[in-house]
Amino acid sequence: MYHSGFVRVTFLGTGTSHGVPMVGCDCAVCTSPDPRDNRLRSSIYVEGDDGFCFLVDTTTDLRMQALREGIRRIDAVLYTHSHADHILGLDELRRFNMITRQPIPVYGMRATLDDLRRTFAYAFAPDAPRGGGVPDLRLHPLEGPCCFGKTTVVPVPVAHGPWDVLGFRFGSFAYLTDCNRIPPSSLDLLGDLDVLVLDALRHKPHPTHFSLAEAIEAARRIGARRTYFTHIAHELGHEETCASLDEGMTLACDGLVIEVPSRAPVGDRVQ
């Protein structure tokens, strides 16, 4: 059991779109015996102390992630954007429809929802069979703060190369995966954080993701009390990389669970 006034965040995956280990790669990280170097595609699962549970992105690995973490309930899904590694597990949501006997509300930018309709046209067709044949979803444009149970989620627009995507803040926690630029207006939404989760792909610069050095610089500017890096490629070994980071910064790993205040911080900290 966890504390009232907190939400529990589980890192379902912390890897890049290829996952780690990568197919056909024999590098030191892909063959590492350290379980922290095994990374499914990036996503988080959030449980409120009121029992409301929501998912950020439906990755290619959602079935495996849900089995590993024992997930039995999803009350809503938020999408950061519509790239394959963040949406292609959508069909797995039908199992949660069957468990709860309820449609699942889905939130994202209008462009993301339009992409979902095109990519999964069979699920959104007027004559699509419900009750297990296809996911039963209700799409809702997310254009401002929205309450998920007792947890208020604030969308944080960021740039992923040429694409506009969303990060999310709730309470003293912010999740910014798949980005390489944070506009000034979004930086204004990221003050006084206990926990920041930020894209850090690799050492070498990339056209659509923060490199590790760029992510460290952005994290220093934001000034969260603790920063976890995610969407990590096979160039970054967990132990070696963490040893080189600033105090209060670390690579996230699959299965990591943290608790954060669900409202504005009042002195509580992640343990």
C-alpha positions as a printed Julia matrix, in Angstrom:
271×3 Matrix{Float64}:
   0.0    0.0     0.0
   1.24   3.51   -0.71
   0.64   6.9     0.81
  -2.51   8.99    0.41
  -1.88  12.07   -1.74
   0.63  10.22   -3.91
   0.6    8.48   -7.26
   2.69   5.45   -8.12
   4.54   5.54  -11.44
   5.86   2.32  -12.98
   8.31   2.48  -15.87
   6.95  -0.16  -18.23
   9.76   0.45  -20.69
  12.73   2.79  -21.04
  14.13   1.83  -24.43
  14.32   3.42  -27.83
  12.15   2.32  -30.76
  14.44  -0.67  -31.46
  14.4   -1.86  -27.85
  17.49  -3.16  -26.07
  18.95  -5.65  -26.83
  18.63  -4.83  -30.52
  18.03  -7.59  -33.01
  21.32  -8.87  -34.43
  23.59  -6.81  -32.16
  26.43  -8.23  -30.06
  27.6   -5.0   -28.4
  28.45  -4.87  -24.69
  25.05  -3.44  -23.73
  22.97  -5.76  -25.91
  24.78  -8.77  -24.41
  24.96  -7.36  -20.87
  23.95  -9.62  -17.96
  22.7   -6.54  -16.08
  18.85  -6.66  -16.24
  18.82  -2.84  -16.21
  20.26  -2.97  -19.73
  17.15  -4.8   -21.02
  14.8   -2.07  -22.23
  11.35  -2.46  -23.72
   9.77   0.47  -25.55
   9.15   3.56  -23.44
   5.92   3.92  -21.47
   4.68   4.5   -17.93
   1.72   3.22  -15.89
   0.26   5.57  -13.29
  -1.85   4.51  -10.3
  -3.64   7.16   -8.25
  -4.34   6.66   -4.56
  -8.04   6.81   -5.5
  -7.64   3.66   -7.62
  -7.74   5.42  -11.0
  -5.07   3.96  -13.31
  -3.87   5.35  -16.6
  -1.31   4.48  -19.21
   0.96   6.8   -21.18
   1.34   5.28  -24.67
   0.58   1.75  -25.85
   3.93   0.42  -26.93
   4.75  -2.47  -29.19
   5.58  -4.39  -25.98
   2.37  -3.62  -24.04
   1.25  -7.23  -23.59
   4.62  -8.26  -22.18
   4.78  -5.15  -19.99
   1.3   -5.73  -18.57
   2.06  -9.37  -17.78
   5.36  -8.51  -16.12
   3.81  -5.83  -13.89
   0.54  -7.63  -13.23
  -1.57  -4.82  -14.73
  -5.28  -5.65  -14.59
  -6.91  -2.27  -15.03
  -6.53   0.69  -17.4
  -9.05   3.49  -16.91
  -7.61   5.84  -19.55
  -4.75   6.18  -22.03
  -2.76   9.3   -22.84
  -0.7    9.47  -26.02
   2.44  11.53  -26.43
   2.42  11.11  -30.24
   1.67   8.57  -32.93
   5.02   7.0   -33.84
   4.94   3.23  -34.14
   6.77   2.38  -30.91
   4.23   4.44  -28.93
   0.95   3.25  -30.46
   1.24  -0.24  -31.96
   0.13  -1.97  -28.76
  -3.3   -0.34  -29.03
  -5.02  -3.61  -29.89
  -3.95  -5.02  -26.5
  -6.43  -2.62  -24.86
  -9.3   -4.9   -25.83
  -8.32  -7.28  -23.03
  -8.82  -4.45  -20.53
 -12.2   -3.7   -22.11
 -13.13  -7.29  -21.36
 -11.9   -7.1   -17.76
 -13.71  -3.85  -16.89
 -16.63  -4.22  -19.35
 -16.17  -0.54  -20.13
 -14.86   1.47  -23.09
 -11.49   3.14  -22.47
 -11.16   6.9   -22.96
  -8.11   7.89  -24.99
  -6.54  11.36  -24.95
  -4.02  13.07  -27.2
  -3.49  15.86  -29.67
  -6.04  16.01  -32.47
  -3.35  15.04  -34.99
  -2.42  12.0   -32.89
  -6.06  10.89  -32.65
  -6.45  11.31  -36.41
  -3.4    9.07  -36.9
  -4.9    6.45  -34.59
  -8.11   6.43  -36.65
  -6.13   5.88  -39.85
  -3.68   3.31  -38.46
  -6.37   1.3   -36.68
  -9.24   1.94  -39.07
 -10.76  -1.48  -38.31
 -11.23  -0.49  -34.64
 -12.96   2.81  -35.38
 -15.19   1.74  -38.26
 -18.92   2.33  -37.54
 -19.64  -1.4   -37.92
 -16.66  -2.57  -35.82
 -17.73  -5.41  -33.48
 -17.49  -4.63  -29.78
 -17.05  -7.0   -26.87
 -13.61  -8.44  -27.62
 -13.3   -8.3   -31.4
 -11.64  -4.88  -31.45
 -10.66  -2.35  -28.79
 -13.6   -0.27  -27.53
 -12.14   3.23  -27.25
 -13.44   6.79  -26.97
 -11.15   9.45  -28.42
 -10.88  12.85  -26.72
  -8.7   15.76  -27.89
  -6.45  16.93  -25.06
  -6.15  20.71  -25.24
  -5.54  21.65  -21.61
  -5.39  20.24  -18.09
  -7.66  17.26  -17.48
  -8.59  15.3   -14.36
  -7.92  11.55  -14.26
  -9.65  10.49  -11.1
  -8.27  12.91   -8.51
  -5.06  13.48  -10.5
  -4.85  16.59  -12.69
  -2.71  16.03  -15.77
  -1.21  19.06  -17.54
  -0.09  18.57  -21.16
   3.42  19.94  -21.86
   4.08  20.57  -25.58
   7.62  19.71  -26.73
   9.41  19.27  -30.06
  10.51  15.89  -31.4
  12.51  17.1   -34.36
   9.88  18.4   -36.84
   6.99  16.86  -34.89
   4.93  18.41  -32.12
   4.42  15.94  -29.29
   3.16  16.05  -25.72
   4.8   15.49  -22.4
   2.71  15.39  -19.23
   2.93  16.84  -15.75
   0.92  15.73  -12.75
   1.65  17.01   -9.29
   5.41  17.28   -8.87
   6.19  14.79  -11.68
   6.8   15.44  -15.39
   7.29  12.91  -18.2
   8.96  14.15  -21.4
   9.88  11.32  -23.71
  10.78  11.68  -27.41
  11.93  15.29  -27.53
  14.92  17.41  -28.47
  13.6   20.88  -27.64
  11.44  22.3   -24.87
   9.83  25.65  -25.79
  10.05  28.48  -23.24
   6.3   28.32  -22.65
   6.64  24.66  -21.68
   9.62  25.33  -19.44
   7.26  27.6   -17.5
   5.14  24.49  -16.75
   8.07  22.59  -15.27
   8.94  24.55  -12.15
   9.3   23.01   -8.69
   9.4   19.38   -9.78
  10.27  16.52   -7.48
  10.81  14.21  -10.48
  11.57  14.88  -14.13
  11.68  12.07  -16.7
  13.48  13.14  -19.85
  14.53  11.69  -23.21
  18.27  10.88  -23.42
  18.93   8.66  -26.41
  22.72   8.28  -26.66
  26.0   10.24  -26.59
  26.03  11.15  -30.3
  23.68  13.99  -31.37
  20.42  12.94  -33.01
  18.01  15.02  -35.15
  14.9   14.23  -33.07
  16.07  13.21  -29.59
  18.16  14.77  -26.85
  21.64  13.34  -26.6
  22.74  12.54  -23.06
  24.73  15.78  -22.83
  21.79  17.81  -24.12
  19.43  16.07  -21.7
  21.75  16.82  -18.78
  21.86  20.48  -19.79
  18.05  20.64  -20.04
  17.67  18.86  -16.7
  20.01  21.33  -15.02
  17.96  24.21  -16.43
  14.69  22.7   -15.19
  16.18  21.94  -11.79
  14.02  19.02  -10.66
  15.06  17.43   -7.39
  15.59  14.15   -9.21
  15.87  13.38  -12.92
  15.45  10.01  -14.63
  16.49   9.6   -18.26
  14.48   7.37  -20.59
  14.09   6.34  -24.26
  17.63   4.99  -24.05
  19.5    3.31  -26.91
  22.07   0.53  -26.67
  24.99   2.97  -26.66
  24.38   3.74  -22.94
  25.16   1.0   -20.44
  23.26   1.49  -17.21
  25.98   1.16  -14.59
  28.72   3.0   -16.47
  26.43   5.85  -17.53
  24.89   6.37  -14.1
  28.35   6.61  -12.55
  29.11   9.61  -14.78
  25.94  11.61  -14.05
  25.32  14.55  -11.73
  24.01  13.84   -8.27
  20.24  13.49   -8.48
  20.35  12.19  -12.07
  20.16   8.56  -13.19
  19.01   6.37  -16.05
  15.57   4.89  -15.49
  15.16   1.15  -15.93
  12.27  -1.12  -16.8
  10.18  -2.01  -13.77
  11.33   0.96  -11.7
   8.53   2.18   -9.4
   8.47   5.59   -7.74
   5.89   7.52   -5.73
   5.33  11.22   -6.22
   2.9   13.72   -4.69
  -0.28  13.91   -6.74
  -0.65  17.62   -6.05
   1.71  20.57   -5.68
   4.74  19.54   -3.59
   4.72  20.51    0.07
   8.12  19.22    1.11
   7.67  15.52    0.35
  10.33  13.84   -1.73
  10.74  10.63   -3.68
  12.51   8.07   -1.51
